[in-house]
Amino acid sequence: MAQQPFKLPDFYLPHPARLNPHLERAREHTRAWAREFGMLEGSGVWELADLEAHDYALLCAYTHPDCGADALDLVTDWYVWVFFFDDHFLETFKRTPDDRTGAKAYLDRLPAFMPMDLDDAAGPEPTNPVEAGLADLWRRTVPHMSLDWRARFRESTEHLLNESMWELSNIHEGRIANPVEYIEMRRKVGGAPWSAGLVEYAAQAEVPARVAGSRPLRVLRDTFSDAVHLRNDLFSYEREVGQEGELSNGVLVLEHFLGYPTQQAAEAVNEMLSSRLHQFENTFFTELPPLFAEHALSVPEINRVLAYAKGLQDWQSGGHEWHMRSSRYMNDGLVDGAGFSGAPSGLGTAALDLRRLFHPQALRQFVHTPYEPVGDYRVPAMYQPFPPGRSPHHAAAREASIEWARALGATEVRPGLPDSGAWTDESLRGADFALCSAGLDPDATLDELVLSAKWLTWGTYGDDWFNYAFGRPADVNAARAAVDRLARFMPLDDPAAAPGLAPASVLEAGLADLWAATAGPLPARNREAFREAVITMLDAWVWEIANLAENRIPDPVDYIEMRRHTFGSALTMLLSRFAHQRTAPDAVFESGTMRAVENAASDYGWLINDLFSYPKEIQYEGELHNAVLVVRNFLSTDQDHALAVVTDLQTSRMRQFEHLTAHEVPQLLDDLALTAEQRTEIEAYLQDLRNWMSGILVWHEGVTRYGPELEYQPATYRARLAGAGAPTTGPTAPTAPTPGASAGLTLLPGIHGVPVPGVRRAAAALTSQEVVEALPKAIEALQAAAAALGEPATTPAPEGTPAVADPDPVAAGYLPPRLSGLGTAAARLTPAGC
């Protein structure tokens, strides 16, 4: 027997797999169904032996253990269809990759077999097994689901189908993706988001429409998807890379990007897999309870969301079991002793099995000491291929935007304006936001440049002040309330109209002014999109405060995706699109290709910021949101290595932007048959993105905001407030805190859904030998938290336990709280220092 290319790592498995009792019936049914619709003998793709070897009924029986026989039959048919489609499409077109016209015509017909209303006139007659199977499946599925679910599932199905064009384009290219690109593309071509839609059907857990697009539900879906795909990469590496020469595998991606040997790359992929699972758990406990309250979900609606989360978890554990048993994968010796378990399963019971529960690497997210010195840090050289531009109106726009900020109160503490005076005249002038605007849009008129500089000034001021006011000590409720008020200053019907309340802060007055000037000339549809971009950025600031509340360094994938929002990339990109899009169809901007272009540009931009701001944020502001720190924590490596990895990632994002604009965008424009005028509009937009990236780099190199003289925050701001006789927004911190000090970090039970005070008091009385005995109590606490959906815990501490106050953050030996969701319950009960 050939030696495996690496030893499979120890997987984090918090939830035992279970098998649906209707497996054999599903096997018999789907065999007959596939034959009826022409997918077996004579199809030129599969024979009966192929279907039997794949055993999709076993996969579905493991991944949907609780659904009834009819539902399991239907779900299994869906999986047979989607795998058959993949093979049929590639068999038809992979031998002639230049036949993009035929491939596109093949894909363009399929949505017609997914009508939103089944009473509509009959669609086209099916011409192949893929079309016939889809028509049958759609007819059998959608009567049980709402129109909203139909729209979402149809969209995810179309995405899955259309990304086959991307696979076709790259099948002979021989290019290994960078890690960010890989995660994004794997979601699209891997099918797990589509699988999440079927979980709603099988678990009778349709997500309420008003929360389906929310961040918590999106994160549950995306973490589920990433974990499914990364797990598959580990099991399939030997077949895909060693036997088939495949380049789309996460282990290979990290081998290539990090320069790791195969075993180390496999361990890193497993760490990413575990991190995504912990993100799933953290989102369940910390983000679902406030979501339920914010949208006033009914008890049945809440139960459906919880059942959906459980269904995703069932899929995760069932998929792992199937991989261990399928002949397609590298799994020698895994089945013995690794099969069924009689232990309780579900959310909150992982602590019963310490082997599966205890994932020490996850603790690294919670033990960072704020304000640590960064030592001799040097900003690295950055790859920037585009020559920067500079507007001739730079100087005039600088003076106009500075005067605007002063008039609002940005540089002077004013009674009645709680966010005034966060900057000084010197820091405002040194930041020179007009320099950034002059590079982003070198062809702008003076009025356009001034407006751009004001937006950059307002956004940066808000980002600073949110952390000063709500970051230490963390106050998620207050941050949320501030964001909700700001949203009211962006009316859609009449942007110049008063919103019904007077601005009570610098940020509110500034936003009201900017909104009237910017949104007024926009068409209603563009105005709504721009408002959504601003709100998304504001919500992302609250996400940062929530992480500070937990002292939690973000999961790397979640960080990258949220950093695009905290940086406000969409604001300037949307305004550029609105300026250039006159006749070009929306399909260009809604395509996966153009979104990949925008994400690559956005990532390059905010990575510039993270690389320049690392000393300012980590040593002087006690921040957790910086790519160098996130990578350093995730890889458990030193600062120099993390810096090199982040720099390489930034370079790879720029290289991807170049690749996309040189190869994939032209192909997209050909596929959409754009006119010469429309192509000119798109090229103008791409040039704006090039200016955007080069302009951001020039700005960082030319301002004083990132050094050499830096101030400890929020201590300096609070001292300024105190000196002016104004009330401070929180407890006064030392002017120059001892490295490691921070204002007290206190988790909020009503926000995070975990009975923190009770757990922490109980932990104070424990020794390491008592941890295992305490696990059942921890499980009960977590289950009670989930049931209470964020209600503050009232469970008293065990008798004899001394009262424990929040720790003094400046005291010797201080460690921040270490709390997360599922999978770290035992670790949270472990005494400090273990």
Disulfide bonds with the S-S distance in Angstrom:
none
